[in-house]
Structure formats: C-alpha cells, structure tokens
C-alpha cells in the first residue's frame, strides 16, 4: 500500500513567496561582526578599568596625605580616567565632526 501526498501548486508557490519575502528581513537583522566584537571589547575593558581606577585614586589619595606626590601625577591620572571612561563619547564626537 502506497501513501501519496499531493500539494497543490498554489500552496507551494505561496510558501516559496512568503519565504523569499522574509529573507531580506533576516539579512538586515544581522549586526556587523566588527561592531559586535568592538562592543564586547569595550565592555570588557571598562569592566577591568573600573576597579583599577578606584585603586589608583585610593593610592593617589594616600600619597597626597603623606605629602609624597607630584600634583602633576594627580592631574595626569584624572585626565587618563576621564579619557578612558569618556572614550565612547569622544569617538562619537570626532566621528560627528568628520561626518562618518
């Protein structure tokens, strides 16, 4: 005994058309692998940088209390922390200046 399944041509055509209409949506849903990796790297760097910056400020404060520090180091540390944590905003600002 043989079971035969028949599907009409219009049903097959409709299914094929629906599949083709959804494919561009899937293609545009893809993110750039570079941007995904860059965002992950930025998140990891900021996760490591946060405790390092806290410890740096504590050490600078201790050295300042002991009067064993050049104030240029404090200014450099503050500028470095500001640049490190403000990097995404700085990059966005520079890209906006050049229209990228």
C-alpha positions as CSV (number, residue, x, y, z in Angstrom):
1,X,0.0,0.0,0.0
2,X,1.4,3.4,-1.0
3,X,0.5,6.7,0.6
4,X,0.7,9.6,-1.8
5,X,0.8,13.2,-0.6
6,X,-0.1,15.9,-3.1
7,X,0.2,19.6,-2.6
8,X,-1.3,22.0,-4.9
9,X,0.9,24.3,-7.0
10,X,-0.6,27.4,-5.5
11,X,0.2,26.3,-1.9
12,X,3.8,25.6,-2.8
13,X,4.1,28.9,-4.7
14,X,2.6,30.9,-1.8
15,X,5.0,29.2,0.7
16,X,8.0,30.0,-1.6
17,X,6.9,33.6,-2.0
18,X,6.5,34.0,1.8
19,X,9.9,32.6,2.4
20,X,11.5,34.9,-0.2
21,X,9.8,37.9,1.3
22,X,11.1,37.2,4.8
23,X,14.8,36.6,3.7
24,X,15.7,40.3,3.4
25,X,14.5,40.9,6.9
26,X,16.8,38.3,8.2
27,X,19.7,39.7,6.2
28,X,19.2,43.2,7.6
29,X,18.8,41.9,11.1
30,X,22.5,40.8,11.1
31,X,24.9,43.0,13.0
32,X,28.4,43.8,11.9
33,X,30.8,41.2,13.4
34,X,33.4,44.0,13.9
35,X,30.9,46.2,15.8
36,X,29.9,43.2,17.9
37,X,33.5,42.4,18.8
38,X,34.4,46.1,19.4
39,X,31.4,46.5,21.8
40,X,32.4,43.3,23.7
41,X,36.0,44.5,23.9
42,X,34.9,47.9,25.2
43,X,32.6,46.4,27.8
44,X,35.5,44.1,29.0
45,X,38.0,47.0,29.1
46,X,35.6,49.1,31.1
47,X,34.9,46.2,33.5
48,X,38.6,45.9,34.2
49,X,39.3,49.6,34.2
50,X,36.7,50.4,36.9
51,X,38.5,48.7,39.9
52,X,41.9,49.8,38.6
53,X,40.8,53.4,38.5
54,X,39.3,53.1,42.0
55,X,42.6,51.7,43.4
56,X,44.6,54.4,41.5
57,X,42.5,57.1,43.2
58,X,43.0,55.5,46.6
59,X,46.8,55.3,46.1
60,X,47.0,58.9,44.9
61,X,45.0,60.0,47.9
62,X,47.2,58.1,50.3
63,X,50.3,59.5,48.7
64,X,48.8,63.0,48.8
65,X,48.1,62.6,52.5
66,X,51.7,61.6,53.1
67,X,52.8,64.6,51.0
68,X,54.8,62.3,48.7
69,X,53.3,63.1,45.4
70,X,53.7,65.4,42.5
71,X,50.4,67.1,41.7
72,X,51.2,66.6,38.0
73,X,50.6,62.9,38.6
74,X,47.1,63.6,40.1
75,X,46.2,65.8,37.1
76,X,47.5,63.1,34.7
77,X,45.6,60.4,36.5
78,X,42.3,62.4,36.4
79,X,42.8,63.1,32.7
80,X,43.5,59.5,32.0
81,X,40.5,58.3,33.9
82,X,38.3,60.9,32.1
83,X,39.6,59.9,28.7
84,X,39.3,56.2,29.4
85,X,35.7,56.3,30.6
86,X,34.7,59.1,28.1
87,X,36.2,57.3,25.1
88,X,32.8,56.3,23.5
89,X,31.5,59.9,23.7
90,X,34.8,61.2,22.4
91,X,34.8,58.8,19.4
92,X,31.1,59.8,18.7
93,X,32.0,63.4,18.8
94,X,35.1,63.1,16.5
95,X,33.1,60.9,14.0
96,X,30.4,63.6,14.0
97,X,32.9,66.3,13.2
98,X,34.1,64.4,10.2
99,X,30.7,63.2,9.1
100,X,31.4,59.5,9.5
